[in-house]
Amino acid sequence: MSVERARALRRSLTPQEAKLWTRLRELRPLGHHPRRQDPIGGFVADFSFRRRRLIVEVDGGQHGGSADVARDAALERLGYRVLRFWNVDVDRNVEGVIETILAELDSRPLRE
């Protein structure tokens, strides 16, 4: 994916992505540095924490198929862990989503 495509995606976040992005930015004082619509390995990750090699995806009903499995496997070969949340999870339980992300961030080694 091109940088231009990623920039366009940043301007058109879904409501759930925008909601989660607001909360992820609150993690900066804890030393976590989220990026949104980040080009990685030919894909654009909804959110990433590059220094912890963590990718967070927020999915609607069109996701969860074999294409996502192949994409996740490709990203994992690059050393990333992929967490996927459904839109409804962000809508109904954003605190739980943040807790899960924080737990994963805290369990992963810091990379420069």
N, CA, C and O atoms as a printed pandas DataFrame, in Angstrom:
     atom_number atom_name residue_name chain_id  residue_number  x_coord  y_coord  z_coord
0              1         N          MET        A               1    0.840   -1.192    0.000
1              2        CA          MET        A               1    0.000    0.000    0.000
2              3         C          MET        A               1    0.875    1.241    0.000
3              4         O          MET        A               1    1.952    1.265    0.596
4              5         N          SER        A               2    0.402    2.245   -0.663
5              6        CA          SER        A               2    1.167    3.479   -0.762
6              7         C          SER        A               2    0.915    4.387    0.435
7              8         O          SER        A               2   -0.089    4.262    1.137
8              9         N          VAL        A               3    1.844    5.291    0.644
9             10        CA          VAL        A               3    1.699    6.284    1.705
10            11         C          VAL        A               3    0.484    7.166    1.410
11            12         O          VAL        A               3   -0.232    7.565    2.328
12            13         N          GLU        A               4    0.253    7.470    0.132
13            14        CA          GLU        A               4   -0.901    8.295   -0.234
14            15         C          GLU        A               4   -2.208    7.620    0.137
15            16         O          GLU        A               4   -3.136    8.274    0.613
16            17         N          ARG        A               5   -2.286    6.313   -0.080
17            18        CA          ARG        A               5   -3.494    5.562    0.286
18            19         C          ARG        A               5   -3.696    5.580    1.799
19            20         O          ARG        A               5   -4.817    5.741    2.283
20            21         N          ALA        A               6   -2.608    5.413    2.537
21            22        CA          ALA        A               6   -2.702    5.456    3.996
22            23         C          ALA        A               6   -3.186    6.827    4.462
23            24         O          ALA        A               6   -4.009    6.914    5.373
24            25         N          ARG        A               7   -2.689    7.888    3.851
25            26        CA          ARG        A               7   -3.132    9.238    4.212
26            27         C          ARG        A               7   -4.619    9.417    3.946
27            28         O          ARG        A               7   -5.332   10.024    4.745
28            29         N          ALA        A               8   -5.083    8.888    2.826
29            30        CA          ALA        A               8   -6.508    8.983    2.503
30            31         C          ALA        A               8   -7.339    8.215    3.535
31            32         O          ALA        A               8   -8.402    8.681    3.946
32            33         N          LEU        A               9   -6.863    7.058    3.947
33            34        CA          LEU        A               9   -7.581    6.272    4.955
34            35         C          LEU        A               9   -7.618    6.997    6.301
35            36         O          LEU        A               9   -8.598    6.883    7.037
36            37         N          ARG        A              10   -6.569    7.734    6.624
37            38        CA          ARG        A              10   -6.556    8.494    7.891
38            39         C          ARG        A              10   -7.653    9.553    7.909
39            40         O          ARG        A              10   -8.205    9.877    8.961
40            41         N          ARG        A              11   -7.957   10.085    6.735
41            42        CA          ARG        A              11   -8.994   11.128    6.651
42            43         C          ARG        A              11  -10.400   10.544    6.664
43            44         O          ARG        A              11  -11.372   11.285    6.809
44            45         N          SER        A              12  -10.524    9.233    6.516
45            46        CA          SER        A              12  -11.859    8.631    6.441
46            47         C          SER        A              12  -12.010    7.462    7.415
47            48         O          SER        A              12  -12.457    6.379    7.038
48            49         N          LEU        A              13  -11.633    7.698    8.670
49            50        CA          LEU        A              13  -11.789    6.659    9.685
50            51         C          LEU        A              13  -13.262    6.330    9.890
51            52         O          LEU        A              13  -14.125    7.201    9.778
52            53         N          THR        A              14  -13.538    5.073   10.188
53            54        CA          THR        A              14  -14.900    4.691   10.556
54            55         C          THR        A              14  -15.186    5.280   11.940
55            56         O          THR        A              14  -14.251    5.658   12.646
56            57         N          PRO        A              15  -16.454    5.367   12.339
57            58        CA          PRO        A              15  -16.747    5.870   13.687
58            59         C          PRO        A              15  -16.045    5.069   14.788
59            60         O          PRO        A              15  -15.597    5.642   15.781
60            61         N          GLN        A              16  -15.951    3.759   14.615
61            62        CA          GLN        A              16  -15.301    2.926   15.621
62            63         C          GLN        A              16  -13.789    3.170   15.638
63            64         O          GLN        A              16  -13.182    3.215   16.709
64            65         N          GLU        A              17  -13.183    3.326   14.468
65            66        CA          GLU        A              17  -11.761    3.633   14.414
66            67         C          GLU        A              17  -11.474    4.980   15.070
67            68         O          GLU        A              17  -10.497    5.117   15.806
68            69         N          ALA        A              18  -12.318    5.973   14.807
69            70        CA          ALA        A              18  -12.137    7.301   15.407
70            71         C          ALA        A              18  -12.263    7.225   16.929
71            72         O          ALA        A              18  -11.491    7.853   17.655
72            73         N          LYS        A              19  -13.229    6.462   17.400
73            74        CA          LYS        A              19  -13.429    6.306   18.853
74            75         C          LYS        A              19  -12.214    5.641   19.492
75            76         O          LYS        A              19  -11.735    6.086   20.535
76            77         N          LEU        A              20  -11.719    4.581   18.868
77            78        CA          LEU        A              20  -10.572    3.878   19.419
78            79         C          LEU        A              20   -9.310    4.739   19.321
79            80         O          LEU        A              20   -8.487    4.730   20.237
80            81         N          TRP        A              21   -9.150    5.470   18.236
81            82        CA          TRP        A              21   -7.984    6.336   18.067
82            83         C          TRP        A              21   -7.908    7.371   19.195
83            84         O          TRP        A              21   -6.829    7.642   19.721
84            85         N          THR        A              22   -9.042    7.936   19.556
85            86        CA          THR        A              22   -9.075    8.904   20.657
86            87         C          THR        A              22   -8.539    8.266   21.936
87            88         O          THR        A              22   -7.773    8.887   22.672
88            89         N          ARG        A              23   -8.939    7.046   22.191
89            90        CA          ARG        A              23   -8.500    6.352   23.408
90            91         C          ARG        A              23   -7.040    5.908   23.315
91            92         O          ARG        A              23   -6.315    5.971   24.308
92            93         N          LEU        A              24   -6.599    5.461   22.141
93            94        CA          LEU        A              24   -5.218    5.009   21.983
94            95         C          LEU        A              24   -4.229    6.154   22.180
95            96         O          LEU        A              24   -3.136    5.945   22.704
96            97         N          ARG        A              25   -4.600    7.349   21.767
97            98        CA          ARG        A              25   -3.716    8.505   21.957
98            99         C          ARG        A              25   -3.496    8.794   23.438
99           100         O          ARG        A              25   -2.474    9.368   23.814
100          101         N          GLU        A              26   -4.443    8.402   24.274
101          102        CA          GLU        A              26   -4.307    8.590   25.721
102          103         C          GLU        A              26   -3.225    7.690   26.324
103          104         O          GLU        A              26   -2.852    7.871   27.483
104          105         N          LEU        A              27   -2.719    6.726   25.556
105          106        CA          LEU        A              27   -1.685    5.819   26.045
106          107         C          LEU        A              27   -0.282    6.407   25.897
107          108         O          LEU        A              27    0.683    5.832   26.400
108          109         N          ARG        A              28   -0.161    7.533   25.220
109          110        CA          ARG        A              28    1.161    8.137   25.010
110          111         C          ARG        A              28    1.898    8.460   26.302
111          112         O          ARG        A              28    3.100    8.204   26.377
112          113         N          PRO        A              29    1.239    9.012   27.329
113          114        CA          PRO        A              29    1.975    9.275   28.571
114          115         C          PRO        A              29    2.514    8.007   29.234
115          116         O          PRO        A              29    3.414    8.079   30.071
116          117         N          LEU        A              30    1.972    6.856   28.866
117          118        CA          LEU        A              30    2.444    5.575   29.405
118          119         C          LEU        A              30    3.632    5.033   28.614
119          120         O          LEU        A              30    4.146    3.957   28.917
120          121         N          GLY        A              31    4.068    5.785   27.595
121          122        CA          GLY        A              31    5.209    5.370   26.788
122          123         C          GLY        A              31    4.855    4.591   25.542
123          124         O          GLY        A              31    5.744    4.066   24.872
124          125         N          HIS        A              32    3.584    4.504   25.216
125          126        CA          HIS        A              32    3.146    3.802   24.006
126          127         C          HIS        A              32    2.877    4.830   22.914
127          128         O          HIS        A              32    2.315    5.894   23.174
128          129         N          HIS        A              33    3.282    4.504   21.697
129          130        CA          HIS        A              33    3.191    5.454   20.600
130          131         C          HIS        A              33    2.375    4.869   19.448
131          132         O          HIS        A              33    2.935    4.260   18.536
132          133         N          PRO        A              34    1.055    5.052   19.489
133          134        CA          PRO        A              34    0.216    4.483   18.435
134          135         C          PRO        A              34    0.325    5.264   17.127
135          136         O          PRO        A              34    0.552    6.474   17.122
136          137         N          ARG        A              35    0.160    4.556   16.047
137          138        CA          ARG        A              35    0.043    5.155   14.716
138          139         C          ARG        A              35   -1.280    4.672   14.142
139          140         O          ARG        A              35   -1.744    3.578   14.462
140          141         N          ARG        A              36   -1.882    5.497   13.293
141          142        CA          ARG        A              36   -3.125    5.055   12.646
142          143         C          ARG        A              36   -2.903    4.940   11.151
143          144         O          ARG        A              36   -2.129    5.690   10.556
144          145         N          GLN        A              37   -3.599    3.985   10.560
145          146        CA          GLN        A              37   -3.505    3.715    9.131
146          147         C          GLN        A              37   -2.036    3.700    8.706
147          148         O          GLN        A              37   -1.596    4.503    7.884
148          149         N          ASP        A              38   -1.305    2.775    9.284
149          150        CA          ASP        A              38    0.147    2.693    9.138
150          151         C          ASP        A              38    0.530    1.644    8.094
151          152         O          ASP        A              38    0.202    0.469    8.260
152          153         N          PRO        A              39    1.222    2.048    7.015
153          154        CA          PRO        A              39    1.660    1.069    6.012
154          155         C          PRO        A              39    2.756    0.153    6.578
155          156         O          PRO        A              39    3.811    0.615    7.013
156          157         N          ILE        A              40    2.479   -1.146    6.559
157          158        CA          ILE        A              40    3.436   -2.142    7.057
158          159         C          ILE        A              40    3.387   -3.348    6.125
159          160         O          ILE        A              40    2.330   -3.951    5.942
160          161         N          GLY        A              41    4.504   -3.693    5.548
161          162        CA          GLY        A              41    4.617   -4.920    4.757
162          163         C          GLY        A              41    3.619   -5.049    3.629
163          164         O          GLY        A              41    3.121   -6.146    3.374
164          165         N          GLY        A              42    3.315   -3.962    2.949
165          166        CA          GLY        A              42    2.377   -4.015    1.837
166          167         C          GLY        A              42    0.913   -3.912    2.243
167          168         O          GLY        A              42    0.030   -3.989    1.389
168          169         N          PHE        A              43    0.646   -3.742    3.524
169          170        CA          PHE        A              43   -0.707   -3.596    4.048
170          171         C          PHE        A              43   -0.804   -2.268    4.783
171          172         O          PHE        A              43    0.213   -1.631    5.058
172          173         N          VAL        A              44   -2.016   -1.853    5.098
173          174        CA          VAL        A              44   -2.208   -0.693    5.957
174          175         C          VAL        A              44   -2.911   -1.175    7.216
175          176         O          VAL        A              44   -4.066   -1.600    7.177
176          177         N          ALA        A              45   -2.199   -1.101    8.329
177          178        CA          ALA        A              45   -2.756   -1.503    9.623
178          179         C          ALA        A              45   -3.634   -0.379   10.148
179          180         O          ALA        A              45   -3.268    0.793   10.057
180          181         N          ASP        A              46   -4.797   -0.731   10.700
181          182        CA          ASP        A              46   -5.658    0.299   11.288
182          183         C          ASP        A              46   -4.867    1.088   12.323
183          184         O          ASP        A              46   -4.839    2.319   12.287
184          185         N          PHE        A              47   -4.223    0.373   13.246
185          186        CA          PHE        A              47   -3.400    1.003   14.280
186          187         C          PHE        A              47   -2.184    0.128   14.514
187          188         O          PHE        A              47   -2.254   -1.096   14.404
188          189         N          SER        A              48   -1.069    0.765   14.837
189          190        CA          SER        A              48    0.123   -0.007   15.151
190          191         C          SER        A              48    0.882    0.644   16.288
191          192         O          SER        A              48    0.790    1.845   16.542
192          193         N          PHE        A              49    1.633   -0.207   16.955
193          194        CA          PHE        A              49    2.598    0.200   17.959
194          195         C          PHE        A              49    3.898   -0.452   17.505
195          196         O          PHE        A              49    4.216   -1.571   17.909
196          197         N          ARG        A              50    4.639    0.249   16.671
197          198        CA          ARG        A              50    5.806   -0.355   16.020
198          199         C          ARG        A              50    6.868   -0.813   17.003
199          200         O          ARG        A              50    7.470   -1.868   16.801
200          201         N          ARG        A              51    7.114   -0.063   18.047
201          202        CA          ARG        A              51    8.174   -0.432   18.989
202          203         C          ARG        A              51    7.806   -1.679   19.786
203          204         O          ARG        A              51    8.686   -2.327   20.353
204          205         N          ARG        A              52    6.541   -2.021   19.839
205          206        CA          ARG        A              52    6.090   -3.251   20.510
206          207         C          ARG        A              52    5.657   -4.309   19.502
207          208         O          ARG        A              52    5.238   -5.403   19.881
208          209         N          ARG        A              53    5.761   -3.975   18.205
209          210        CA          ARG        A              53    5.382   -4.902   17.128
210          211         C          ARG        A              53    3.963   -5.428   17.320
211          212         O          ARG        A              53    3.712   -6.632   17.260
212          213         N          LEU        A              54    3.039   -4.490   17.551
213          214        CA          LEU        A              54    1.634   -4.839   17.752
214          215         C          LEU        A              54    0.777   -4.079   16.758
215          216         O          LEU        A              54    0.955   -2.877   16.559
216          217         N          ILE        A              55   -0.145   -4.781   16.140
217          218        CA          ILE        A              55   -1.112   -4.192   15.210
218          219         C          ILE        A              55   -2.497   -4.435   15.779
219          220         O          ILE        A              55   -2.798   -5.524   16.268
220          221         N          VAL        A              56   -3.342   -3.407   15.712
221          222        CA          VAL        A              56   -4.724   -3.497   16.171
222          223         C          VAL        A              56   -5.632   -3.215   14.982
223          224         O          VAL        A              56   -5.507   -2.182   14.323
224          225         N          GLU        A              57   -6.531   -4.126   14.717
225          226        CA          GLU        A              57   -7.495   -3.991   13.627
226          227         C          GLU        A              57   -8.902   -3.887   14.202
227          228         O          GLU        A              57   -9.244   -4.578   15.162
228          229         N          VAL        A              58   -9.710   -3.021   13.607
229          230        CA          VAL        A              58  -11.120   -2.876   13.970
230          231         C          VAL        A              58  -11.920   -3.281   12.741
231          232         O          VAL        A              58  -11.812   -2.655   11.687
232          233         N          ASP        A              59  -12.717   -4.325   12.879
233          234        CA          ASP        A              59  -13.370   -4.932   11.728
234          235         C          ASP        A              59  -14.883   -4.842   11.787
235          236         O          ASP        A              59  -15.499   -4.955   12.847
236          237         N          GLY        A              60  -15.461   -4.635   10.610
237          238        CA          GLY        A              60  -16.899   -4.728   10.436
238          239         C          GLY        A              60  -17.254   -6.119    9.957
239          240         O          GLY        A              60  -16.424   -7.027   10.011
240          241         N          GLY        A              61  -18.465   -6.293    9.494
241          242        CA          GLY        A              61  -18.951   -7.598    9.071
242          243         C          GLY        A              61  -18.260   -8.193    7.870
243          244         O          GLY        A              61  -18.355   -9.401    7.651
244          245         N          GLN        A              62  -17.557   -7.383    7.071
245          246        CA          GLN        A              62  -16.923   -7.875    5.852
246          247         C          GLN        A              62  -15.596   -8.581    6.128
247          248         O          GLN        A              62  -14.998   -9.131    5.203
248          249         N          HIS        A              63  -15.124   -8.582    7.363
249          250        CA          HIS        A              63  -13.819   -9.148    7.690
250          251         C          HIS        A              63  -13.962  -10.512    8.345
251          252         O          HIS        A              63  -15.065  -10.982    8.623
252          253         N          GLY        A              64  -12.818  -11.129    8.582
253          254        CA          GLY        A              64  -12.787  -12.402    9.279
254          255         C          GLY        A              64  -12.624  -13.598    8.371
255          256         O          GLY        A              64  -12.656  -14.735    8.841
256          257         N          GLY        A              65  -12.450  -13.370    7.084
257          258        CA          GLY        A              65  -12.324  -14.469    6.146
258          259         C          GLY        A              65  -10.888  -14.874    5.904
259          260         O          GLY        A              65   -9.979  -14.493    6.641
260          261         N          SER        A              66  -10.701  -15.663    4.843
261          262        CA          SER        A              66   -9.370  -16.196    4.540
262          263         C          SER        A              66   -8.371  -15.097    4.173
263          264         O          SER        A              66   -7.172  -15.256    4.404
264          265         N          ALA        A              67   -8.843  -13.993    3.608
265          266        CA          ALA        A              67   -7.931  -12.895    3.269
266          267         C          ALA        A              67   -7.319  -12.302    4.534
267          268         O          ALA        A              67   -6.130  -11.985    4.557
268          269         N          ASP        A              68   -8.122  -12.151    5.583
269          270        CA          ASP        A              68   -7.603  -11.630    6.850
270          271         C          ASP        A              68   -6.632  -12.624    7.496
271          272         O          ASP        A              68   -5.634  -12.216    8.091
272          273         N          VAL        A              69   -6.917  -13.904    7.383
273          274        CA          VAL        A              69   -6.019  -14.925    7.940
274          275         C          VAL        A              69   -4.670  -14.854    7.235
275          276         O          VAL        A              69   -3.627  -14.903    7.887
276          277         N          ALA        A              70   -4.681  -14.740    5.918
277          278        CA          ALA        A              70   -3.432  -14.652    5.149
278          279         C          ALA        A              70   -2.679  -13.362    5.470
279          280         O          ALA        A              70   -1.454  -13.364    5.591
280          281         N          ARG        A              71   -3.412  -12.272    5.606
281          282        CA          ARG        A              71   -2.804  -10.970    5.939
282          283         C          ARG        A              71   -2.158  -11.025    7.313
283          284         O          ARG        A              71   -1.024  -10.580    7.490
284          285         N          ASP        A              72   -2.875  -11.571    8.284
285          286        CA          ASP        A              72   -2.330  -11.697    9.634
286          287         C          ASP        A              72   -1.070  -12.559    9.634
287          288         O          ASP        A              72   -0.097  -12.235   10.315
288          289         N          ALA        A              73   -1.084  -13.644    8.883
289          290        CA          ALA        A              73    0.080  -14.528    8.813
290          291         C          ALA        A              73    1.278  -13.794    8.212
291          292         O          ALA        A              73    2.403  -13.947    8.686
292          293         N          ALA        A              74    1.037  -12.999    7.175
293          294        CA          ALA        A              74    2.128  -12.229    6.557
294          295         C          ALA        A              74    2.700  -11.220    7.551
295          296         O          ALA        A              74    3.917  -11.050    7.632
296          297         N          LEU        A              75    1.840  -10.559    8.296
297          298        CA          LEU        A              75    2.303   -9.576    9.285
298          299         C          LEU        A              75    3.026  -10.265   10.442
299          300         O          LEU        A              75    3.994   -9.724   10.976
300          301         N          GLU        A              76    2.569  -11.439   10.825
301          302        CA          GLU        A              76    3.233  -12.180   11.894
302          303         C          GLU        A              76    4.621  -12.645   11.462
303          304         O          GLU        A              76    5.534  -12.716   12.284
304          305         N          ARG        A              77    4.787  -12.963   10.167
305          306        CA          ARG        A              77    6.112  -13.324    9.665
306          307         C          ARG        A              77    7.076  -12.135    9.764
307          308         O          ARG        A              77    8.291  -12.318    9.834
308          309         N          LEU        A              78    6.528  -10.929    9.770
309          310        CA          LEU        A              78    7.350   -9.726    9.937
310          311         C          LEU        A              78    7.607   -9.410   11.410
311          312         O          LEU        A              78    8.275   -8.427   11.729
312          313         N          GLY        A              79    7.082  -10.239   12.298
313          314        CA          GLY        A              79    7.319  -10.078   13.726
314          315         C          GLY        A              79    6.218   -9.359   14.479
315          316         O          GLY        A              79    6.393   -9.027   15.651
316          317         N          TYR        A              80    5.092   -9.113   13.836
317          318        CA          TYR        A              80    3.984   -8.403   14.475
318          319         C          TYR        A              80    2.974   -9.374   15.059
319          320         O          TYR        A              80    2.793  -10.480   14.550
320          321         N          ARG        A              81    2.329   -8.958   16.113
321          322        CA          ARG        A              81    1.158   -9.652   16.670
322          323         C          ARG        A              81   -0.041   -8.832   16.246
323          324         O          ARG        A              81   -0.018   -7.606   16.356
324          325         N          VAL        A              82   -1.085   -9.482   15.766
325          326        CA          VAL        A              82   -2.283   -8.785   15.300
326          327         C          VAL        A              82   -3.435   -9.077   16.252
327          328         O          VAL        A              82   -3.781  -10.234   16.490
328          329         N          LEU        A              83   -4.024   -8.016   16.792
329          330        CA          LEU        A              83   -5.244   -8.124   17.589
330          331         C          LEU        A              83   -6.396   -7.598   16.751
331          332         O          LEU        A              83   -6.304   -6.519   16.166
332          333         N          ARG        A              84   -7.483   -8.362   16.692
333          334        CA          ARG        A              84   -8.666   -7.936   15.930
334          335         C          ARG        A              84   -9.849   -7.770   16.873
335          336         O          ARG        A              84  -10.110   -8.611   17.734
336          337         N          PHE        A              85  -10.553   -6.666   16.685
337          338        CA          PHE        A              85  -11.768   -6.396   17.450
338          339         C          PHE        A              85  -12.882   -6.077   16.472
339          340         O          PHE        A              85  -12.650   -5.450   15.438
340          341         N          TRP        A              86  -14.076   -6.502   16.793
341          342        CA          TRP        A              86  -15.237   -6.173   15.982
342          343         C          TRP        A              86  -15.706   -4.758   16.326
343          344         O          TRP        A              86  -15.479   -4.270   17.434
344          345         N          ASN        A              87  -16.356   -4.114   15.375
345          346        CA          ASN        A              87  -16.915   -2.775   15.601
346          347         C          ASN        A              87  -17.784   -2.745   16.850
347          348         O          ASN        A              87  -17.721   -1.797   17.632
348          349         N          VAL        A              88  -18.591   -3.773   17.036
349          350        CA          VAL        A              88  -19.499   -3.824   18.181
350          351         C          VAL        A              88  -18.729   -3.835   19.502
351          352         O          VAL        A              88  -19.209   -3.299   20.501
352          353         N          ASP        A              89  -17.531   -4.445   19.515
353          354        CA          ASP        A              89  -16.707   -4.438   20.726
354          355         C          ASP        A              89  -16.292   -3.017   21.083
355          356         O          ASP        A              89  -16.336   -2.624   22.249
356          357         N          VAL        A              90  -15.890   -2.251   20.078
357          358        CA          VAL        A              90  -15.480   -0.862   20.306
358          359         C          VAL        A              90  -16.685   -0.031   20.737
359          360         O          VAL        A              90  -16.576    0.806   21.633
360          361         N          ASP        A              91  -17.826   -0.257   20.105
361          362        CA          ASP        A              91  -19.033    0.494   20.442
362          363         C          ASP        A              91  -19.506    0.218   21.867
363          364         O          ASP        A              91  -19.859    1.144   22.599
364          365         N          ARG        A              92  -19.513   -1.044   22.256
365          366        CA          ARG        A              92  -20.120   -1.438   23.530
366          367         C          ARG        A              92  -19.152   -1.585   24.690
367          368         O          ARG        A              92  -19.556   -1.492   25.849
368          369         N          ASN        A              93  -17.862   -1.816   24.391
369          370        CA          ASN        A              93  -16.927   -2.117   25.468
370          371         C          ASN        A              93  -15.528   -1.592   25.149
371          372         O          ASN        A              93  -14.562   -2.354   25.162
372          373         N          VAL        A              94  -15.418   -0.317   24.867
373          374        CA          VAL        A              94  -14.117    0.243   24.501
374          375         C          VAL        A              94  -13.122    0.106   25.657
375          376         O          VAL        A              94  -11.922   -0.030   25.419
376          377         N          GLU        A              95  -13.601    0.139   26.901
377          378        CA          GLU        A              95  -12.700   -0.032   28.051
378          379         C          GLU        A              95  -12.058   -1.419   28.033
379          380         O          GLU        A              95  -10.863   -1.561   28.293
380          381         N          GLY        A              96  -12.852   -2.431   27.727
381          382        CA          GLY        A              96  -12.323   -3.786   27.637
382          383         C          GLY        A              96  -11.327   -3.935   26.501
383          384         O          GLY        A              96  -10.325   -4.638   26.633
384          385         N          VAL        A              97  -11.605   -3.273   25.384
385          386        CA          VAL        A              97  -10.687   -3.294   24.241
386          387         C          VAL        A              97   -9.358   -2.660   24.645
387          388         O          VAL        A              97   -8.296   -3.211   24.352
388          389         N          ILE        A              98   -9.407   -1.519   25.307
389          390        CA          ILE        A              98   -8.188   -0.829   25.744
390          391         C          ILE        A              98   -7.420   -1.695   26.749
391          392         O          ILE        A              98   -6.195   -1.785   26.671
392          393         N          GLU        A              99   -8.122   -2.328   27.684
393          394        CA          GLU        A              99   -7.461   -3.202   28.661
394          395         C          GLU        A              99   -6.733   -4.348   27.964
395          396         O          GLU        A              99   -5.610   -4.690   28.335
396          397         N          THR        A             100   -7.371   -4.940   26.955
397          398        CA          THR        A             100   -6.754   -6.040   26.211
398          399         C          THR        A             100   -5.508   -5.551   25.476
399          400         O          THR        A             100   -4.477   -6.223   25.484
400          401         N          ILE        A             101   -5.601   -4.390   24.844
401          402        CA          ILE        A             101   -4.459   -3.824   24.116
402          403         C          ILE        A             101   -3.316   -3.523   25.083
403          404         O          ILE        A             101   -2.164   -3.854   24.803
404          405         N          LEU        A             102   -3.629   -2.899   26.216
405          406        CA          LEU        A             102   -2.594   -2.579   27.203
406          407         C          LEU        A             102   -1.899   -3.838   27.726
407          408         O          LEU        A             102   -0.678   -3.865   27.876
408          409         N          ALA        A             103   -2.680   -4.869   27.999
409          410        CA          ALA        A             103   -2.098   -6.124   28.486
410          411         C          ALA        A             103   -1.135   -6.699   27.446
411          412         O          ALA        A             103   -0.056   -7.179   27.794
412          413         N          GLU        A             104   -1.519   -6.649   26.194
413          414        CA          GLU        A             104   -0.648   -7.159   25.134
414          415         C          GLU        A             104    0.593   -6.286   24.981
415          416         O          GLU        A             104    1.698   -6.805   24.828
416          417         N          LEU        A             105    0.422   -4.959   25.020
417          418        CA          LEU        A             105    1.572   -4.059   24.931
418          419         C          LEU        A             105    2.565   -4.331   26.055
419          420         O          LEU        A             105    3.774   -4.381   25.828
420          421         N          ASP        A             106    2.052   -4.504   27.257
421          422        CA          ASP        A             106    2.921   -4.723   28.413
422          423         C          ASP        A             106    3.631   -6.072   28.370
423          424         O          ASP        A             106    4.663   -6.251   29.017
424          425         N          SER        A             107    3.088   -7.017   27.615
425          426        CA          SER        A             107    3.697   -8.345   27.544
426          427         C          SER        A             107    4.720   -8.474   26.419
427          428         O          SER        A             107    5.430   -9.477   26.341
428          429         N          ARG        A             108    4.801   -7.470   25.550
429          430        CA          ARG        A             108    5.689   -7.558   24.381
430          431         C          ARG        A             108    6.981   -6.791   24.628
431          432         O          ARG        A             108    6.969   -5.735   25.260
432          433         N          PRO        A             109    8.094   -7.320   24.131
433          434        CA          PRO        A             109    9.366   -6.614   24.339
434          435         C          PRO        A             109    9.412   -5.313   23.535
435          436         O          PRO        A             109    8.802   -5.193   22.472
436          437         N          LEU        A             110   10.142   -4.362   24.067
437          438        CA          LEU        A             110   10.334   -3.069   23.406
438          439         C          LEU        A             110   11.443   -3.226   22.378
439          440         O          LEU        A             110   12.515   -3.756   22.670
440          441         N          ARG        A             111   11.164   -2.756   21.177
441          442        CA          ARG        A             111   12.169   -2.812   20.098
442          443         C          ARG        A             111   12.489   -1.409   19.649
443          444         O          ARG        A             111   11.619   -0.539   19.619
444          445         N          GLU        A             112   13.698   -1.199   19.313
445          446        CA          GLU        A             112   14.118    0.130   18.821
446          447         C          GLU        A             112   13.937    0.230   17.333
447          448         O          GLU        A             112   14.235    1.269   16.743
